[in-house]
């Protein structure tokens, strides 16, 4: 991994150059090296042309860091996160309110600083944002959540609306502080995969894969070819069941009950395939640094997938020809390509707005560099386009698994992977919801010193409100379902 040292004052210029060349900052984080008095910042840049990711290292040494949100708007959340969790000061920040802490919450020291900080909470009245004025008494306010019906995760959504028209929307997330990143500290690297799998249940495989690849890079470990190919099969099995659940849930919001039942039935079928292949329906306890814990049970997989594919094809045609369903999706939740780029959209959400970025192809990992990954791009940027992208990705996943099986040769599936003298690594995966990153720092004692998680939902929640403003209340549930968001990606 090539790391470029960048002086804090030069960060804005370097960011502008990256953007002018068509690249984008993907995320940023801070950590506390043992030999530094304060935090050190890392910026991960995705170049426009095929090539390795760029890692910029900045050591502020007590000086305020320039605010990059004015150059790259998506950096706003990462700067607020670094301020809340690591105490990093940014000069002239436009958004100064905390991101990770609710009103009345604070910490004795920055939570990710070395030591054992205490969370302090003094309940205060939540001040709702104001809009309009005494001459606009027709504007109504609806705070919805954080406790919601069904099995939704905790979040509060504040709507300002007139009749059915939504004038403004504010999403308050980060209600649950699970301390996932802090929990990694002090663990042996081989144990970290167990924790990574539990960050977000529906992305267990992707989290374990991105984490393991980061540790492997830090250790200079070369994974056996068979394990790389099997990782592709597992990753695509995870994508299939996630997208089938997505389609069923989207049908639920448009009241297409037959489509909901069929989608969730196919999701169950896909999870049963997972159980037979990997021994676990959510594909946990398989991927570890160095390869896999055990080989997969592939006997009958081709037959099972063909049956699933044969049932999926008419289901997809039904979704794309059901007029009542399509009427609710077309033009709902419009996200322009410009907004998707500026605010950091990723995965199917970004590809539905005209961008072809896909980590499996652009930054190939596992065995994806030997396979043909088709583009699944749509330009409309609405809920229908997001459905179309996921349908195309399911079809692509079936094909990728077939390609992978044809390249599978006998051999070991694991090698020892123990970073003996510390180090760091960056791992990634194109999860069902988009680009997922793990940045791993290992101390001289061989234990984890810092693990940073950049989840796709953290990015897409940042984007989502831009599709809600000036929409209507009747379409809100459909729009939210079309993004396929999770709270666990934020409540780390």
N, C-alpha and C positions, 0 to 999 in steps of 0.2 A: 504494500500500500504506500503510494507516494504522498507525502505530506508537505505542503508548502507553507512556510511561515509568512504571515501577512501582518504588517503593523496595523494597529487599530484605525489610525487616521486614513489608511489606504483602502479600507474595506468598501466604502461606497463606490470608489472608482473601479475597483476590481469587480464589484457586483454589476455595475453598469456595462462594463466590457463584456461580461458573461452574457447579459441579456441582449446586448446588441448583436452578439454572435449567434443568438437563437437558443442559448442554454437557459438553465433555470436552477436556482438554489432549491434543493429538495428539503433540507431541514438543518437545524442547528441545535447544539446542546453545549452544556458546560460540565466540567468535572474538576476535582481537586487532586492534582498530582501530589505525591508525597514530597517532592523536592521543590514545590512552589508554595509561596505564602498565600496565594489567593487562587481563584478559579481560572481555569484555562478554557477557552472557547474553541469549538470546532464547527466549521461550516461545510456541508456536503453539497457539492455542485454537480449537476447533471449536464454534461456538454451537449451541444446541438448535434455534432457529428459523432458517429460511432467512435468510442474510445473509452478509456477507464474513467471512473468517477474521480472528481477532484476533491481533495480534503484540504481545507485551509485551517491553519492553526493560528490563533490569536491569543497573546498573553497581555491582558490589559494592565496588570501590576498596579491595581488600585485606581486607574484612570477610568473615567466614563467611556463607554464604547459608543461609537456613532450608531444612531438608529438607522437600520436598513429598510424599515417598513415603507419609507417614502420612495424607495427605489424598487423594492420587491415586496408588495403588500402582504404576501403570505407569511413574511417574517414576523409580523406583528405578534401572532400567538407564541412563536418560539421565543421571542424576546421577553414577552410577559412571563412565560414559563421559566426562563432562566433567571429572571428577577425574583420571582416568587420562591423557586426551589433552591437557587444557588446564590442569591444576593447580588447578582451582576447588575451594575448601574449602566443605563443607557441614556445618552444625552438627547434631550429634546424629543422624548417619546410622545407621540400623539395620543396613544391609548395608555393611560397610566393606571387604570383600575386593575386590581389583581385578577388573574385568570384562574388560578388553581384554588384560591381560598374564597369561601363565601363571606358575605358581610359579617364582621364580628370575629372572624377566624384569623389567627396569626400563629407564628412559630417562634420559640425562644431563640433559635438560630436557624439559618437556612436549612431546610429539611435534608438536603443532600450533602451538606457539609459533613466532614468527618466528626464523629461523635454521636450523641443520642439526643437530638432535639425533642422538645416537648411541644405538642400542638395545643394552643391556647384558644378557647372559644368562649366569647361573651355574647350571648344572644342579643341582637339589636333588631329594631324594626327594619324590615327590608324596604328600602326606598325605591319605589318603582320609577322608571324613567318617565319624564313628562313629554307630552306631545300636544300640539294645538294650543289652546288657551281658553279663557272664559267665553270667547265668542265662538268656540267650537265644542259646545256641549254635546253635540251629536256623536263625537268620537267616544267609543266604548273601549274598555280595557278588560282583558280576560287573562289572568294568570292561571295557567293550567299545569298542575304537577306541584312538587316532584313525585308524589305518589300517584300513579296512574293505574288504570284498570288492566286486567289481563296479566301478562307476564312481562310487561315493558320494564326496562331498567329506569333508574331514577334520573329525572331531568325536569326542569321547569321551563315552560314556554310562555312568553308574554306576548299577547296579541293586542294591537291597537287596530280597531276596525270600525267601519260604518256599515251596518247591515251585514252583507256577506263579504264586503271588500276589505282586505287586509292592507292597512296603510303601512304598518311597521311591525316587525317581528324580532324578538330577542330570545335567544336560546341560552339558558343558564345550565351549564353542565358541571361536572367535577364535584358531585355531591358525595361521592364515596372515595375516601383516601385509603386505598389498600396498601400503599407503600410497596408496590411490586418492584420498582427499580432499586429501592433501598434493601429489599429482601435478598437481592443477589449478592450484596456485598459480603465478603468473607467466605462464600461458598467455593468449593472446588469446582472447576469448570465443567467436569463431567456430570455434576449434579444440577447444573443450571438449566439443562434441557427440561427437567421435570417441572421447574418453576415456569419456564417460558411457555410450556404447553397450557398453563393455567391462567395466562393473561387474558385470553379471549377464547372461550370454549369452541366457538364455531371456526376458529382459525388455528387450532392446536398444532396441526402439522406444519403450517406456514411459519408459525412462531418458532417451533423447534428447529425447523430447517434454517431460517435466517440466523438464529442464535448459533447453531452448530457450525455454520459456515464462517461466522465471525471468529469463533474459537479456533477453527481449523486454520484460518488465515494467520491468527496470532501465533499458532504453534508451528506453522510451516508444514502442515499435515496434508498429504495427498490421499484423497479418499479413493478406494477401489472403484473401478469402472462399473462393476455390477451394482454397487451401492448407488452410484450416481444415476444410473438408469432407473433403478427401483424408486429413487426419490422423485423422479419425474412422474412415475405411475401414481405414487401416493399423492403428490401435489394435485394432479388432475382429478383423481377420485374425490379429493376434498372440494375442488372447484365444482364438480358436477353436483354433489349433494347440496352445496350452498346455493347454487343458482336455481336448482329445482325448488328449494324452499322459498327463495326470492320470488319465483314466478307464482307459486301458490299463494304467498302472502299478498302479492300485488293484486291477484284476482280477488282476494278477500276484501280489499279496499274498494274495488270497483263493483262489488257484490256479484261477481261471476262465480257462483257457488260450485258449479261443476268444475270449473277451471281450478278453483282452490283445492277441491277434494283430489282431483287428478294430480296436481302438482305435488301435494304433500304425500300422496300415495307413492309417486315416483321417487320422492325424496327418501321415503322409508325403504324402498327397494334398493336405492343406492347405498344407504347406510348398512343394509344387510350384506351387500357385496363387500363393503369395507370390513365388516366383522369377519367374513370368511377369509379375506385376503390378509389382513393385518392382525386379526384377533381383537380388534377394538373398533367400535362403530365410529368414534370421532378421531381415529388414527393416532391415538396417543401411545406413548411407550414404545415407539419404533425408531424414530430418528434421534441420534445422539452424535456428539462430536466424534469424528472418525468413521462415520457411516451409519449402519443400522444395528439395533440390538439383536435382530434375528432376520433371517431371510423371510420372504413373503410366500404365502401359499397361493401360487398362481394357477393351480390346476382348476380348470373350469372358468377362469376369468374371462377368456374370450367369448365363451358361450353366454355367460351372465351379462356381459356388456352389450352383446348383440341383441339380446332380448330387451334390455333396457332401452337401447337405441331405437329398436323397432317400435316400442311403445311411445318414446318421446317424439318421434317424427310427426305422427298425427296430432299429438297434443300441441306441438309448436304451431302446426298449421291452423288448429282451432283458435289459438290465441291471436294469430295474425289475420284471422278472417271474422272474428266475433265483433260485429259493429258496435254493440253497446259497450263492450270493453274498450275498444279502440277510441270511441268517442270521448271516454273519460281520460285517456292517456295523451292523445295528440294535442299539442300546444300547452300541456300542463307542466309547470315547473321548468320553464325555459332557462337554460344556462348557456350563455354565449361562449365561444371558444376563447375570447379575450378574458372574460371573467374566470373561466376555468383555469387558464394559465396563470393569471395574476394572483389568484387566491389559493392556488396549490392543489386543485382537484387531481385525483389519481384514479387509476383502475377503470372499470366500466363507465363510471361517471365522466371521466375525462375523455374516454374514447367515444362516448355518445355525443360529445361536443366537438368532434372533428379532429382530435389529436390521436396519433397512432402510437404514442409512447407505451411500451410494454417491456418490463424488465426481463422477461424470458427471452426476448429477442435483442433488445438494446444493450443489456448487460448480462449476457447469457451465463447461467450458473447450472449446477448439477450437470445433466447431459443435454440441456436444451440447445447448446451450440451445434449439436449433431442432428437436430430435428427441424422440421419445417413448422414454424409457428405462423399461422395465417393472421392477417390483419382483420380486426373486427371493429371497424370504424363506421360511425354514422355522423351525420352533420347537423341533424335537426336540434339536438340538445334538449329534447323534451323527455317526458316519462316514457313515451313510446320508443324513442331511440334507445333509452337505457334498457328497455325490455329486449329490443332487437339485438343489442350488443351481447346480452347475456345468453340469449338463444344461440347466437353464432358461436359464443365461447363454449357452450356445452357441446355443440357439434365438433368444434375444434378439439376439445378435450378427448372425445372418443377417438379421434384420428391420432392425436398425440400418443395416447396409450397404445394404440395399434403399432405406431412407429417404434415406440420404445420396446415393446415386446419383441419386435423383429430384430432388435439390436442387442438383445439380452444374451450374454454368454456366461458359462459357468465361472465361478470364482468366489473369492471371499467378499464379505459385505462389511467388514470392519477392520480397522487398523488402530493401534494405540494412538491416542491424541492427547498428549500431556505437555502443556507449555511449561518448560522447566525454569526458565529465567525471565518470566514476565513477558510483556509485549502487549500489542493491541491488534484488533482486527475489526473489519466492517463486513457484515453479511447482509444479504437481502433476498427477498423472494417476492414474486408477483402473486400475492394472495388473492382469493376470490374478490376482495374489496379494493385491491390496488397494491401499490408499492409499500412493502413492509421492510424496515431496516432494524438491525441490531448493531450497535457500536459497543465493543467489549474492550475493557482495559484490565489487564492482569498484573498484579503486583509482583514484587520480587520473591514473595513467599509462595507463588504459584496459585494464589487465590484471587477471586474476582474483586477488583477494586471499584469498578464502575461499569454498569450496563445501562445503556440508553436505548429505549424502545421508541421508534417512530412508527406509529400505526397508521394504516390508511384512513380509518375513521376519524382520527385527529385532524387529518387534512380535509376530509370531505365534510365534516361538521363545520369547519371554517367557511366552506363554500356555500353550504345549504341555505342559509338565510337570504342570500342574494337571489334565490329562486322563489322565495316566499313573499317578499315585499311586492305590493301591487298585484297580488293574486287574490284568490277568494277562499273562504272558509270551507266550502264544500269540496275543494280539491286538495286541501292540506294533507289529509291522511294518505291520499294517493301519491302525492309528491314525496312525502317522507318515506313511504314504502319503496318508491322508485330509486331512492338513493342507497337502500340496503345498509343503513348505518347501525353501528353498535355503540353503546356507552362504554363498554369495557375497554375499548381502544383509547378512551380519554381518562377514565377513572383508574389510573395506574397506581 
